[in-house]
Amino acid sequence: IRYLTSGESHGQCLTAIIEGMPANLKINIENINKELKKRQLGYGRGDRMKIENDRAIILSGVRGNITLGSPIAIQIQNKDFDNWKEYMNPIGDIDLESKKVTKARPGHADLVGALKYNFEDIRNVLERSSARETAARVAIGAICKEFLSNFNIKFTSHVVGIGQYELDKNYDFKYISDNVENSSVRCVDKFYEQKFIDEINKAKENRDTLGGIIEIRIQNIPLGVGSYVHYDKKLDANLALELMSIQGIKGVEFGLGFKLGKVFGSKAQDQIYYSKEKGIYRNTNNLGGIEGGMSTGEEIIIRCVMKPIPTLYTPLNSIDINTLENYKASVERSDNCAVPAASVVAENVCAFVIAKFFMYKFGNDNMDDILSNYENYLERLKEK
Ligand code: EPS
């Protein structure tokens, strides 16, 4: 299973095609739209999200809410295109001057993108490198969640750090899942929720931006999804690839993550036990539910760090890519903090990876065959 996305931030629409989804999967379009809505929220978002109302239009691969096994094409329209037609229309004479950008924003794809692709207008880079593209990936992930919900696989995510503040408590899956949607910064801890909001306000006042840390939790993945036999079959490696490809993400860790570099081996591993009642079990989950590139059956726990958004209202030192003169970087409309949105994106890109490796294990032709492969496998494991 694979997907492609296309679309510019102020172009007509985003398009995503996912190939490899099984036949006879029931899709509830409202579940997909709910995920898209969640991605648009979050304290710290700029004015663009007041314009957009992201909804998935399914163009092919589904008939009467049921998948056909053929590629599924999804469109998400950019309402803002109405204001950008004369600058962004793919065909015809357009105004290429009025919205031209020549001063590169440090930290964005601007400088390297323009040099690499030989552009005199950075708009040709920023339109595609923009995080607007993540809406398409959320739609793909939401379809994958529809598939995985048939096996009771559940996702949640929350923001655990913004700026200098980071949660000092662990919350369990259910608590996060039940409470996260009530928080504008996707923080389930009331004390830190206010600290996060204060930090974002401070950034706004200073015409600055902020990053943070998000945590993704995935429940009920049977053991043995992913494999140790080859580098590109490892579940954690594939999750990290997908997460690192989200705009602004600079680091990914599993379980105790970087803290594992500070403890003795005797304290790091999740020891293995057996009892008649529980079967094989562990009392800890330091490795975040993945051993040897395979799911262990424990909850998968991942954290990602997002850097502050590079589009600053206080522009940084940069150059004009055409004249090479020193300037302040261009000021574009931007979000002050998009960490809550990134949390929703991260959850959904993980859903794609989990669905992909789940299908490698149990097949992807049609739902009945996948379900019986899955049940047979669980039966065999029960005998242990
Ligand atoms: C973005 C800049 C802003 C963000 C955008 C990402 O958009 P605009 O330039 O239209 O104001 O709101 O994010 C989205 C459009 C989105 O859907 O997440 C950027 O420069 O990356």
Residues whose N, C-alpha, C, O or C-beta is under 5 A from the ligand:
A	BS01	EPS	R48 S129 S130 A131 R132 R333 S334 D335
